[in-house]
Amino acid sequence: MGGNYSYHPNVTPKDLKGIVLTSTHLPSSEFSIETSTRPMSDGDREKILSKPGFGKHFTDHMVAIDWTLDKGWHAPRIMPYGPLMLDPASLVLHYAQAIFEGLKAYQHADGSIWAFRPELNAARFAKSAQRLGLPELPKDLFLQSIQKLVAIDAKWLSQTPETSLYLRPFMIADESFLGVRGAEKVAFYVIASPAGPYFENGVSSIPIWVSAHHTRAAKGGTGYAKCAGNYAGSLAPLQEARQNGCAQVLFLDAQQGQYLEELGGMNIFTVFKDGSLATPALGDSILAGVTRQSIIDIARADGHRVEERQISLEEVRTGLATGDITELFACGTAAVLFPISVLKSHTFAYSTPNVGASSVSLSLREKLTDIQYGRAKLSHHWMHKLTSA
């Protein structure tokens, strides 16, 4: 159901302030285009779009842009989707100089296609590049890249509820060199994958495993950067979570092992009986989620108090026991938002109340998706138009 919301938050959250996104000198006309000679047939594409899942299928084209120390960013191009050619000595294979982003394109009722707050993804991509010793991609070039890819592969979007086109920009060090230093040759790519509803039968509560023996990141590390190595380190704990009937794993702080930080790829919130919310404060070890920031902005605009602070596991346990905490939820690009039914480990299980349709978390989810799919009547402060109807 559409709403009439008018949000006027700052585009850049406080953790991304200070990142200078320089304008590119490459006009959009300089993108060369090589169309695929073997595009997916209409019938096969429609079959995929009827049940795409997530990250299983890919569109017909991709973006590629090169960077070298002497030339800077150059040779932007659209090309057929296909395998990459990498030298075995490429730095990315040995020292993990790789960063990525994740965002979605949404088709609105009039057929136009929009991206949700892509400027924040561009800013975070620049911040990740800084931390990994990679060159910063100019914001304009980031936005041009996703716009051109979506324009050429627009047929991969549909108006089926809760569907979208997931966009994956990424940068890798592809210089052939085994010395330990930042790469002097880098490649940037964007690929796209049709995404279906995260919850096929409606949004449901999910049990979360609390990792007792592993941490995701530490002070001074790369936790705030969206780099490949952060996700590699979360996979073994995720296996443990799934062995214990949980779909995701929650990590605690590395110093004391007492405070909530984030899930492997999502941020976490608590909701209190007075309607206020709290979420772990950002720092070196927590990724600044675009969905997280948007939830904060929407909640505050709706009159909810939102705190960004330390939240201990003991506070959650006590709050659930006394009824002071009424909901827990996680949020991220893929799932948008889902309620958490229980936090558990080998030694405890903290259950949450049943989340009804009138819950704070599901109300926030509806308002956010109304904006993303163009159902809310607002002046598109957060939506970036990629194609017209």
KELUM-379332 format. One record per residue (C-alpha): residue number from 1; residue in one letter; x, y, z. Coordinates in steps of 0.2 Angstrom, whole numbers, plus 5000, padded with zeros to 4 digits. Each point is the difference from the previous one (the first is absolute). Example, Ala and Ser with C-alpha at 12.3 -4.5 7.8 and 13.67 -1.06 7.14 Angstrom:
<rs>
[1,"a",[5062,4978,5039]]
[2,"s",[5006,5017,4997]]
</rs>
This chain:
<rs>
[1,"m",[5000,5000,5000]]
[2,"g",[5007,5017,4995]]
[3,"g",[5003,5014,5012]]
[4,"n",[5003,5019,5000]]
[5,"y",[5017,5001,5008]]
[6,"s",[5012,5015,4998]]
[7,"y",[5017,4997,5006]]
[8,"h",[5014,5013,4998]]
[9,"p",[5015,4992,5008]]
[10,"n",[5018,5004,4996]]
[11,"v",[5005,4989,4985]]
[12,"t",[5017,4996,5009]]
[13,"p",[5000,4992,5017]]
[14,"k",[5012,5006,5013]]
[15,"d",[5012,4986,4998]]
[16,"l",[5003,5004,4981]]
[17,"k",[5002,5018,5002]]
[18,"g",[5017,5006,4995]]
[19,"i",[5001,4988,4985]]
[20,"v",[5003,5011,4985]]
[21,"l",[4992,4992,4984]]
[22,"t",[5008,5009,4986]]
[23,"s",[4991,5002,4984]]
[24,"t",[5006,4990,4985]]
[25,"h",[5006,5008,4984]]
[26,"l",[4994,4985,4990]]
[27,"p",[4983,5005,4992]]
[28,"s",[4987,4987,4998]]
[29,"s",[5002,5000,4981]]
[30,"e",[5018,4993,5002]]
[31,"f",[4993,4983,5006]]
[32,"s",[5003,4988,4986]]
[33,"i",[4986,4987,4998]]
[34,"e",[5002,4982,4994]]
[35,"t",[4983,4991,5000]]
[36,"s",[4999,4982,5003]]
[37,"t",[4998,4989,4985]]
[38,"r",[4992,4986,5011]]
[39,"p",[4988,5009,5011]]
[40,"m",[4988,4990,5010]]
[41,"s",[4984,4996,4990]]
[42,"d",[4984,5008,5006]]
[43,"g",[4992,4983,5005]]
[44,"d",[5015,4995,5010]]
[45,"r",[5002,5017,5009]]
[46,"e",[4981,5000,5004]]
[47,"k",[5002,4983,5008]]
[48,"i",[5015,5006,5011]]
[49,"l",[4990,5015,5005]]
[50,"s",[4985,4990,5005]]
[51,"k",[5011,4993,5014]]
[52,"p",[5018,5009,5000]]
[53,"g",[5005,4996,5018]]
[54,"f",[5015,5011,5005]]
[55,"g",[5017,5001,4991]]
[56,"k",[4997,4984,4989]]
[57,"h",[4998,5008,4983]]
[58,"f",[5008,5015,4991]]
[59,"t",[4995,5012,4987]]
[60,"d",[5007,5000,4982]]
[61,"h",[5013,5014,5003]]
[62,"m",[5012,5007,5012]]
[63,"v",[5010,5017,5003]]
[64,"a",[5019,5000,5000]]
[65,"i",[5012,5015,5003]]
[66,"d",[5019,4999,5002]]
[67,"w",[5011,5010,5011]]
[68,"t",[5019,5002,4999]]
[69,"l",[5012,5011,5010]]
[70,"d",[5005,5009,4984]]
[71,"k",[4983,5002,4992]]
[72,"g",[4988,5000,5014]]
[73,"w",[4982,4994,4996]]
[74,"h",[4998,4996,4981]]
[75,"a",[4992,4989,4987]]
[76,"p",[4982,5000,5008]]
[77,"r",[4990,4987,4990]]
[78,"i",[4984,4989,5000]]
[79,"m",[5004,4982,4994]]
[80,"p",[4992,4983,5000]]
[81,"y",[5000,4992,5017]]
[82,"g",[5013,4986,5001]]
[83,"p",[5015,4993,5009]]
[84,"l",[5015,5011,5005]]
[85,"m",[5018,4997,4994]]
[86,"l",[5012,5001,5015]]
[87,"d",[5018,4997,5001]]
[88,"p",[5004,4987,5014]]
[89,"a",[5011,5014,5008]]
[90,"s",[4986,5013,5001]]
[91,"l",[5001,5009,5016]]
[92,"v",[4982,4997,5005]]
[93,"l",[5003,4981,5000]]
[94,"h",[5014,5002,5013]]
[95,"y",[4997,5015,5011]]
[96,"a",[4981,5002,4998]]
[97,"q",[4999,5017,4993]]
[98,"a",[4982,4999,4996]]
[99,"i",[4985,5011,5005]]
[100,"f",[4982,5000,4994]]
[101,"e",[4983,5008,5002]]
[102,"g",[4982,4993,5000]]
[103,"l",[4985,5010,4995]]
[104,"k",[4983,4998,4990]]
[105,"a",[4991,5007,4986]]
[106,"y",[4981,5000,5001]]
[107,"q",[4987,5001,4986]]
[108,"h",[4986,5012,5005]]
[109,"a",[4982,4998,4994]]
[110,"d",[5002,5012,4985]]
[111,"g",[5015,4989,4994]]
[112,"s",[5014,5012,5005]]
[113,"i",[5015,4993,5009]]
[114,"w",[5007,5007,5016]]
[115,"a",[5015,4997,5011]]
[116,"f",[4999,5003,5019]]
[117,"r",[5012,5012,5008]]
[118,"p",[5014,4995,4988]]
[119,"e",[5010,5015,5006]]
[120,"l",[5003,4992,5016]]
[121,"n",[5006,4984,4992]]
[122,"a",[5012,5011,4990]]
[123,"a",[5007,5008,5015]]
[124,"r",[5002,4984,5010]]
[125,"f",[5009,4993,4985]]
[126,"a",[5012,5014,5000]]
[127,"k",[5003,4998,5019]]
[128,"s",[5003,4981,4997]]
[129,"a",[5012,5004,4987]]
[130,"q",[5010,5011,5011]]
[131,"r",[5001,4987,5014]]
[132,"l",[5006,4987,4987]]
[133,"g",[5013,5011,4992]]
[134,"l",[4990,5000,4983]]
[135,"p",[4996,5015,4989]]
[136,"e",[4984,5009,5004]]
[137,"l",[4987,4999,4986]]
[138,"p",[4991,5017,4997]]
[139,"k",[4982,5001,5005]]
[140,"d",[4994,5005,4982]]
[141,"l",[5009,4985,4993]]
[142,"f",[4992,4988,5013]]
[143,"l",[4983,5007,4996]]
[144,"q",[5003,5000,4981]]
[145,"s",[5005,4982,5001]]
[146,"i",[4985,4994,5008]]
[147,"q",[4988,5010,4989]]
[148,"k",[5008,4994,4984]]
[149,"l",[4999,4982,5005]]
[150,"v",[4982,5001,5006]]
[151,"a",[4995,5009,4984]]
[152,"i",[5007,4986,4989]]
[153,"d",[4994,4986,5011]]
[154,"a",[4983,5008,5005]]
[155,"k",[4990,4985,4994]]
[156,"w",[5007,4991,5015]]
[157,"l",[4989,5010,5011]]
[158,"s",[4981,4996,5004]]
[159,"q",[4986,5008,5010]]
[160,"t",[4997,4984,5010]]
[161,"p",[4999,5005,5018]]
[162,"e",[5016,5000,5010]]
[163,"t",[5011,4996,4985]]
[164,"s",[5015,5011,4994]]
[165,"l",[5016,5000,4991]]
[166,"y",[5015,4998,5012]]
[167,"l",[5015,5010,4994]]
[168,"r",[5017,4994,5005]]
[169,"p",[5014,5013,4997]]
[170,"f",[5017,4994,5005]]
[171,"m",[5019,5004,4998]]
[172,"i",[5015,4988,5000]]
[173,"a",[5018,5002,4999]]
[174,"d",[5005,4991,4984]]
[175,"e",[5018,5005,4999]]
[176,"s",[5012,4986,4997]]
[177,"f",[5012,5002,5015]]
[178,"l",[5004,4991,5016]]
[179,"g",[5008,5015,5009]]
[180,"v",[4990,5005,5015]]
[181,"r",[4994,5018,4995]]
[182,"g",[4984,5008,4993]]
[183,"a",[4996,4995,4983]]
[184,"e",[5005,5012,4985]]
[185,"k",[4987,4991,4989]]
[186,"v",[4982,4998,5005]]
[187,"a",[4984,4995,4992]]
[188,"f",[4982,5005,5004]]
[189,"y",[4985,4990,4995]]
[190,"v",[4981,5001,5002]]
[191,"i",[4989,4984,4998]]
[192,"a",[4982,4998,5002]]
[193,"s",[4989,4986,5007]]
[194,"p",[4981,4999,5001]]
[195,"a",[4994,4998,5017]]
[196,"g",[4983,4993,5006]]
[197,"p",[4991,5002,5017]]
[198,"y",[5012,4996,5015]]
[199,"f",[4985,4992,5008]]
[200,"e",[4989,4991,4988]]
[201,"n",[4985,4998,5012]]
[202,"g",[5001,5016,5008]]
[203,"v",[5012,5008,5013]]
[204,"s",[5004,4988,5014]]
[205,"s",[5010,5000,5016]]
[206,"i",[5017,4992,4999]]
[207,"p",[5011,4992,5014]]
[208,"i",[5018,5007,5001]]
[209,"w",[5015,4992,5006]]
[210,"v",[5012,5010,5012]]
[211,"s",[5018,4995,4997]]
[212,"a",[5009,4997,5016]]
[213,"h",[5017,4996,4993]]
[214,"h",[5002,5011,4984]]
[215,"t",[5000,5019,4998]]
[216,"r",[4997,5008,4983]]
[217,"a",[5012,5015,5002]]
[218,"a",[5009,5010,5013]]
[219,"k",[5005,5018,5003]]
[220,"g",[5012,5007,4987]]
[221,"g",[4995,4986,4988]]
[222,"t",[4990,4999,4984]]
[223,"g",[4983,4997,5008]]
[224,"y",[4993,5016,4993]]
[225,"a",[5006,4997,4982]]
[226,"k",[4990,4989,4989]]
[227,"c",[5014,4989,4995]]
[228,"a",[5001,4982,4995]]
[229,"g",[5010,4994,5015]]
[230,"n",[4987,5005,5012]]
[231,"y",[4988,4988,4993]]
[232,"a",[5012,4986,4998]]
[233,"g",[5003,5001,5019]]
[234,"s",[4981,4999,5004]]
[235,"l",[4997,4984,4990]]
[236,"a",[5006,4987,5012]]
[237,"p",[4989,5007,5014]]
[238,"l",[4986,5001,4988]]
[239,"q",[5002,4981,4997]]
[240,"e",[4999,4998,5019]]
[241,"a",[4984,5010,5000]]
[242,"r",[4992,4990,4987]]
[243,"q",[5005,4984,5009]]
[244,"n",[4990,5006,5014]]
[245,"g",[4984,5005,4991]]
[246,"c",[5004,5018,4997]]
[247,"a",[5001,5010,4984]]
[248,"q",[5012,5013,5005]]
[249,"v",[5014,5003,5013]]
[250,"l",[5001,5015,5012]]
[251,"f",[5018,5006,5005]]
[252,"l",[5004,5008,5017]]
[253,"d",[5014,5013,5002]]
[254,"a",[5018,4993,5000]]
[255,"q",[5006,5009,5015]]
[256,"q",[4988,4994,5014]]
[257,"g",[4988,4988,4991]]
[258,"q",[4985,5008,5008]]
[259,"y",[4993,5013,4987]]
[260,"l",[4990,4997,4985]]
[261,"e",[5008,5005,4984]]
[262,"e",[4993,4994,4984]]
[263,"l",[4995,4984,4990]]
[264,"g",[5011,4993,4987]]
[265,"g",[4992,5012,4987]]
[266,"m",[4986,5010,5009]]
[267,"n",[4998,5012,5014]]
[268,"i",[4990,4997,5016]]
[269,"f",[4987,5010,5010]]
[270,"t",[4990,4999,5016]]
[271,"v",[4983,5007,5003]]
[272,"f",[4994,5005,5017]]
[273,"k",[4982,5000,5007]]
[274,"d",[5000,5019,4999]]
[275,"g",[5002,4999,4981]]
[276,"s",[5019,5006,5001]]
[277,"l",[5013,4991,4990]]
[278,"a",[5019,4997,5003]]
[279,"t",[5013,4993,4988]]
[280,"p",[5019,4998,5003]]
[281,"a",[5010,5016,4997]]
[282,"l",[5011,5000,4985]]
[283,"g",[5019,4998,5002]]
[284,"d",[5014,4991,4992]]
[285,"s",[4992,4983,5002]]
[286,"i",[4982,5003,4993]]
[287,"l",[4995,5003,4982]]
[288,"a",[4990,5016,4997]]
[289,"g",[4985,4991,4992]]
[290,"v",[4989,5011,4988]]
[291,"t",[4985,4991,5006]]
[292,"r",[5005,5003,5018]]
[293,"q",[5002,5019,4997]]
[294,"s",[4983,5000,4991]]
[295,"i",[4991,4991,5014]]
[296,"i",[5007,5013,5012]]
[297,"d",[4995,5014,4990]]
[298,"i",[4982,4994,4997]]
[299,"a",[4998,4995,5018]]
[300,"r",[5005,5017,5006]]
[301,"a",[4989,5009,4987]]
[302,"d",[4985,4990,5007]]
[303,"g",[5004,5006,5018]]
[304,"h",[5010,4985,5007]]
[305,"r",[5015,5003,5010]]
[306,"v",[5015,4991,4993]]
[307,"e",[5016,4998,5010]]
[308,"e",[5017,4994,4992]]
[309,"r",[5009,4993,5015]]
[310,"q",[5008,4984,5007]]
[311,"i",[4987,4987,5003]]
[312,"s",[5005,4985,5011]]
[313,"l",[4994,4983,4999]]
[314,"e",[4996,5001,5018]]
[315,"e",[4989,5015,4997]]
[316,"v",[4991,4990,4986]]
[317,"r",[4997,4985,5012]]
[318,"t",[4994,5011,5014]]
[319,"g",[4989,5010,4989]]
[320,"l",[4991,4985,4992]]
[321,"a",[4997,4993,5017]]
[322,"t",[4992,5015,5007]]
[323,"g",[4991,5005,4984]]
[324,"d",[5010,5017,4998]]
[325,"i",[5006,4993,4983]]
[326,"t",[4986,4995,4989]]
[327,"e",[5008,4997,4983]]
[328,"l",[5017,4996,4993]]
[329,"f",[5003,5002,4981]]
[330,"a",[5014,4999,4987]]
[331,"c",[5001,5010,4984]]
[332,"g",[5010,5000,4984]]
[333,"t",[4999,5002,4981]]
[334,"a",[4995,4982,4996]]
[335,"a",[4986,4997,5013]]
[336,"v",[4996,5018,5004]]
[337,"l",[4994,4996,5017]]
[338,"f",[4995,4985,5010]]
[339,"p",[4995,4997,5018]]
[340,"i",[5011,4989,5011]]
[341,"s",[4991,4986,5009]]
[342,"v",[5014,4995,5012]]
[343,"l",[5018,5003,5004]]
[344,"k",[5009,4984,5004]]
[345,"s",[5017,4991,5003]]
[346,"h",[5006,4984,5008]]
[347,"t",[4996,5008,5017]]
[348,"f",[4984,5010,4998]]
[349,"a",[4984,5004,4990]]
[350,"y",[4992,5017,5002]]
[351,"s",[4983,5000,4992]]
[352,"t",[4991,5015,4994]]
[353,"p",[4981,5003,5000]]
[354,"n",[4990,4995,4985]]
[355,"v",[5001,5015,4987]]
[356,"g",[4983,5005,4994]]
[357,"a",[4995,5010,4985]]
[358,"s",[4999,5016,5011]]
[359,"s",[5018,4998,5006]]
[360,"v",[5013,5015,4998]]
[361,"s",[5012,4989,4990]]
[362,"l",[4987,4995,4987]]
[363,"s",[4993,5017,4999]]
[364,"l",[5017,5007,4996]]
[365,"r",[5003,4987,4987]]
[366,"e",[4984,5004,4991]]
[367,"k",[5004,5019,5000]]
[368,"l",[5017,4996,4993]]
[369,"t",[4994,4989,4986]]
[370,"d",[4986,5012,4996]]
[371,"i",[5014,5013,4996]]
[372,"q",[5011,4988,4991]]
[373,"y",[4986,4994,4988]]
[374,"g",[4992,5017,4998]]
[375,"r",[4984,4997,5010]]
[376,"a",[5004,5014,5012]]
[377,"k",[4995,5018,4995]]
[378,"l",[5016,5009,5003]]
[379,"s",[5012,5010,4989]]
[380,"h",[5013,4987,4997]]
[381,"h",[5014,5007,5011]]
[382,"w",[5006,4982,5002]]
[383,"m",[4996,4993,4983]]
[384,"h",[5012,5002,4985]]
[385,"k",[4992,4998,4983]]
[386,"l",[5009,4988,4989]]
[387,"t",[4988,4998,4985]]
[388,"s",[4983,5008,4995]]
[389,"a",[4985,4990,4997]]
</rs>
